[in-house]
Amino acid sequence: MTRIFLEHAIGENTLLELTGDKAHYLSTVLRLSPGAAITVTDSSGTAYITRIVSASKKRVALEIQGQCPPAPESPIDITLMQGLLKGEKMDIVIQKACELGVKQILPVITERSQIRETRKLLRWQKIAEEASRQCGRAAITRVIEPLDLASIHACDGPDTSGIIFWEHAGTPFSTALEKCTGKKQMILCIGPEGGFSEKEISTAVEKGFHLASMGKRILRAETAAITAISIAQFMLGDLSGRPESDRSMEAAQV
């Protein structure tokens, strides 16, 4: 079923009017007509079943039928801290991270970032919304304004565990994941093209990040991000197909 996200709460309303991009998407892109069912998720995360009453390019009216069960979200709260990438690579990482259940994406500027600033935040946020909608997420993945890696706060609290990937790290990713047991949030830090400098790695470790390697092969930055998220979701999240209570931290070496 088609899903859209709203930036406000629906409350007790029984009729809903959509205009702008959302009306255009439903009426022109999807060509939905009166009677079509749509899932609408509001700013509180509550999902509703609605049906189109009338539709035009500029306005779509929906009748709210009632609430529906929330869409599945991963049991682990993953933040992807991604070194800025050139061209469409960043778009790909954001899209796939959303599909894989990441809650938040934090673009960071590093010593080896080949771009030092960007005006693509609105574009990335739109990609995140489209990807979250396409895969049936209960909420849109947040994309934050890029900041300098050096300004990242310590990551060694009772609720948060961070992992930074480095090709010279001797610790397998599966071993580093064990340190995330019982934590509410996991931060995965991936470098840009060229990776992190030794100084950045040293600073990250001082701030509580655990070093990890994804094997002997050097992966492209966009491949590394997708791989790391997928493994984390398989080991601790919802990609294994096992009940959460049966998931084990024991896994093959990564």
PyMOL commands that set and color helices and strands:
alter all, ss='L'
color gray80, all
select helices_A, chain A and resi 20-29+89-99+121-134+149-151+173-178+198-206+221-236+244-246
alter helices_A, ss='H'
color red, helices_A
select strands_A, chain A and resi 2-5+15-19+37-41+47-55+59-67+77-83+104-109+142-143+147-148+160-165+185-190+210-212
alter strands_A, ss='S'
color yellow, strands_A
deselect
rebuild
show_as cartoon
